[in-house]
């Protein structure tokens, strides 16, 4: 994949980097993939509508990108990033928040339902037609209660 498939221009990334600089703490080990490539990976997934596992290798390991996405979500960085976007970047907000164009992968729908006819269980039919199996007397034939 060449760089022409990436969405963030240098100008756009500069504006996003300023906002991320305010949000993120410098503590901790730096990730292997830059923030820019991470956001490019998320944009690529949103645009292509593919599962995480199909993310191209150029963005890093899919599970690392997914875990980082979840950490950002849990920390509230996505929401804060969208709230602080400059006015000229509102289109990015629309891409992320308008998920009506993002479809589930066909594998996410589960297995198709079986539509074949069920065979009757002969033992169940025979059991329903037979009499009761208990030797207990029925409640109507119980002994009368002693009168006081």
C-alpha contacts under 8 A as a table, 3 or more apart, distances in Angstrom:
res1	aa1	res2	aa2	distance
1	X	5	X	6.91
2	X	5	X	6.04
2	X	6	X	7.89
3	X	6	X	5.44
4	X	7	X	7.95
6	X	40	X	6.51
6	X	44	X	7.74
7	X	40	X	6.76
7	X	43	X	7.48
8	X	12	X	5.85
8	X	13	X	5.90
8	X	40	X	6.98
9	X	12	X	5.14
9	X	13	X	6.06
10	X	13	X	5.09
10	X	14	X	6.07
11	X	14	X	5.20
11	X	15	X	6.58
12	X	15	X	5.31
12	X	16	X	6.33
12	X	89	X	7.47
13	X	16	X	4.96
13	X	17	X	5.84
13	X	36	X	7.03
14	X	17	X	5.07
14	X	18	X	6.34
15	X	18	X	5.37
15	X	19	X	6.68
15	X	85	X	7.94
15	X	86	X	7.43
16	X	19	X	5.23
16	X	20	X	6.15
16	X	81	X	7.99
16	X	85	X	7.28
17	X	20	X	4.96
17	X	21	X	5.96
18	X	21	X	5.10
18	X	22	X	6.66
19	X	22	X	5.32
19	X	23	X	6.52
19	X	81	X	6.60
19	X	84	X	6.71
19	X	85	X	7.28
20	X	23	X	4.99
20	X	24	X	5.82
20	X	81	X	6.97
21	X	24	X	5.72
21	X	25	X	7.87
23	X	77	X	6.86
23	X	80	X	7.60
23	X	81	X	7.74
24	X	77	X	7.84
31	X	34	X	6.76
33	X	37	X	6.36
33	X	38	X	6.48
33	X	59	X	7.38
33	X	60	X	6.79
34	X	37	X	5.36
34	X	38	X	6.20
35	X	38	X	4.93
35	X	39	X	6.14
36	X	39	X	5.27
36	X	40	X	6.12
37	X	40	X	4.81
37	X	41	X	6.06
37	X	59	X	6.34
38	X	41	X	5.04
38	X	42	X	6.44
38	X	59	X	6.85
38	X	65	X	6.73
39	X	42	X	5.06
39	X	43	X	6.14
40	X	43	X	5.04
40	X	44	X	5.97
40	X	59	X	7.98
41	X	44	X	4.96
41	X	45	X	6.21
41	X	55	X	7.59
41	X	59	X	5.86
41	X	65	X	7.69
42	X	45	X	5.15
42	X	46	X	6.21
42	X	69	X	7.99
43	X	46	X	5.07
43	X	47	X	6.02
43	X	96	X	7.92
44	X	47	X	5.12
44	X	48	X	5.95
45	X	48	X	5.21
45	X	49	X	5.60
45	X	50	X	5.78
45	X	51	X	7.40
45	X	52	X	7.32
45	X	55	X	7.13
46	X	49	X	5.32
46	X	50	X	7.60
46	X	96	X	7.50
46	X	102	X	6.45
47	X	102	X	7.59
49	X	102	X	5.56
49	X	103	X	6.03
49	X	104	X	7.22
49	X	105	X	7.25
50	X	54	X	6.48
50	X	55	X	7.59
50	X	104	X	7.89
50	X	105	X	6.32
51	X	54	X	5.64
51	X	55	X	7.27
51	X	105	X	6.45
52	X	55	X	5.55
52	X	62	X	5.88
52	X	63	X	7.49
52	X	66	X	6.90
53	X	62	X	5.64
53	X	63	X	7.47
54	X	62	X	7.53
55	X	59	X	7.21
55	X	61	X	7.94
55	X	62	X	5.82
56	X	59	X	6.10
56	X	60	X	7.56
56	X	62	X	7.95
57	X	60	X	5.16
57	X	61	X	6.32
57	X	62	X	7.71
59	X	62	X	7.70
59	X	65	X	7.80
60	X	64	X	7.21
60	X	65	X	6.98
61	X	64	X	5.38
61	X	65	X	6.46
62	X	65	X	5.18
62	X	66	X	6.11
63	X	66	X	4.92
63	X	67	X	6.00
64	X	67	X	5.19
64	X	68	X	6.10
65	X	68	X	5.13
65	X	69	X	6.11
66	X	69	X	5.01
66	X	70	X	6.25
67	X	70	X	5.05
67	X	71	X	6.15
68	X	71	X	5.03
68	X	72	X	6.20
69	X	72	X	5.22
69	X	73	X	6.22
70	X	73	X	4.95
70	X	74	X	6.05
71	X	74	X	5.06
71	X	75	X	6.04
72	X	75	X	5.13
72	X	76	X	6.10
72	X	77	X	5.18
72	X	78	X	6.25
73	X	76	X	5.12
73	X	77	X	6.16
73	X	78	X	5.89
73	X	79	X	7.75
74	X	77	X	7.80
76	X	79	X	5.50
76	X	80	X	6.26
77	X	80	X	5.02
77	X	81	X	5.80
78	X	81	X	5.02
78	X	82	X	6.24
79	X	82	X	5.24
79	X	83	X	6.23
80	X	83	X	5.06
80	X	84	X	6.23
81	X	84	X	5.29
81	X	85	X	6.17
82	X	85	X	5.29
82	X	93	X	6.11
85	X	89	X	6.12
85	X	90	X	6.84
85	X	93	X	7.96
86	X	89	X	5.50
86	X	90	X	7.06
87	X	90	X	5.58
88	X	91	X	7.53
89	X	92	X	5.59
89	X	93	X	7.15
90	X	93	X	5.02
90	X	94	X	6.43
91	X	94	X	4.97
91	X	95	X	6.31
92	X	95	X	5.07
92	X	96	X	6.36
93	X	96	X	5.26
93	X	97	X	5.90
94	X	97	X	5.33
94	X	98	X	5.45
95	X	98	X	5.80
95	X	99	X	7.48
96	X	99	X	6.70
98	X	101	X	7.29
99	X	102	X	5.16
100	X	103	X	7.52
104	X	108	X	6.17
104	X	109	X	7.65
105	X	108	X	5.38
105	X	109	X	7.49
106	X	109	X	5.75
107	X	110	X	6.13
121	X	124	X	5.48
121	X	125	X	6.60
122	X	125	X	5.17
122	X	126	X	6.20
123	X	126	X	5.06
123	X	127	X	6.07
124	X	127	X	5.10
124	X	128	X	6.24
125	X	128	X	5.24
125	X	129	X	6.41
126	X	129	X	5.27
126	X	130	X	6.36
127	X	130	X	5.33
128	X	131	X	7.83
137	X	141	X	6.39
137	X	142	X	6.76
138	X	141	X	5.62
138	X	142	X	6.83
139	X	142	X	5.43
